[in-house]
């Protein structure tokens, strides 16, 4: 992994053709906190509702694809590479995965935070399907 100068989104797409873009979180504060967790190392996983992909709101992650995570202002922040994808019901997510998201100290904290997040975004059901994505950090811009 390398740290480089700030680049434009156009330059990032030239460097990573085929990449998609996404933003962690649903607020500037959460986005900044999650990006720092990725940069510092504890965050190596993320999850989204399967319905977000089915509705077209989010692209499906693909193992081996490198994607550009954006700062809240839309500028490129970093690049990740998807290393594993699993579809799990919320109620079946294991502690090792929850800890890989790097946001909480235990499964209960992960469940509480993610339940609130999904409630803000169209509803929560303990049996809802999640896309559980593991990734590695490739580059920080």
N, C-alpha and C positions, 0 to 999 in steps of 0.2 A: 504494500500500500504506500502511496506517495501523497504528499501534501503539495499542492501547486498554487499558483496565483489564482485569483478570482477569474472565472471565465463566463462568457455569455451562454445562454441556453443553446444558441445555434452552434457555438463551438463545442459544447458538451455532446450534442447530437452527432456532430462530425466525428468526435472521438469515440462515441459509442453508438454506431448505427444500429437501428432496430430496437433501441431502448425505448421504454415508455417512461413517463414521469408520474410522480405521486408526491403527496405531502403527508407526512406523519401527523396524526392528531386532527383536531377540529377547532383549534384556536391557536393564536400566535404563541402564547405561553407554552401550551402543550407541545406544539411543533418544535419550539426551541429546546425544550427539555428532552424530548425524544431524540432529536438530532445529537445533542450532547451525549446522551447515553450510547448512541451508536459510535460516535467519535471516540469516547472514552473506553469502550469495549464491552460493557455488560449487556448491551442490547444486540442480540444476534437472531432475533425472531420477531415476527409481527403477525397479526391476524386480522381478518376482515370477515364480514358476513358473506356467505355464499350468495345471498340474494343481491348483494352489491355488484357482483360479477354478472349474475343472470340478468339484472336490469340494465346493464351497460354502464353503470356509474363508475366501475373500476375494472381495469383489465385483469385477466387471469394471470397470476405469476407463472413463469415457466422456468423449470430447472435449467440452469446454465445461462439464462439471459441476464444481462447487466442492465439495471434500471437506474434512473437519475432521481434522487430524492431532492425535493425543492425546499428552499427556505419559504417562510410564509409569504414573502413578497414575490415569489415565483422565480427567483434566481436559483441556479444550481447550487446545492449544498454538498452532495456526495453521491457516490455510485456504489450500489450493492450488487452482488451476484446471488441469485437464488440457488440454494444448495439442496433444498428438500421442500416438498409440499405434501401436506396431509389434509384430508377433510375429516373433521371431528365435530361431534356435537359439543356444544358449550359445556354441558355437564360431564363430558368424558375427557376434557383436557387434563393432562397429567401435570403434576408439579414441575417436573424437569422442563417441560415446554414453557410453562408459565414463568419459571425463573429465567429461561433463555430470552424472554421478552425484556428482561432487565429493569422492569419498572417497579417491582414489588419484592418483598422478602419472602413471601410464601404464596401458596395457591389461593388462599382466602382473599388476600389483598388483590391479587390479579382478578379473581372473580368479581369482587366488589367494584373495582375500577372499570372493568369491561362491561359489567351489567349496566352501570350508569352511562357509559359511552353508547352502548347499543340502544338504551332507552331514549337517548337524545336523537338517535338516527333511525327512527322508524319502528322501534319496538324491540323488546327483549323476550326471549323464550328460552328456558334452560336447555331445551332440546334443539335450539337453532343450530344450523350447520355453519361451521367456521372453516375458512381456509387458513390453515396454520403453516406459515412460511418461515423457513430458516434461511439465513443468508450470511454471506461474508462481506466485509467492507473492502472495497477495491480502491477507492480514491476519495480524498477530501478536497474540495475546491476552496 
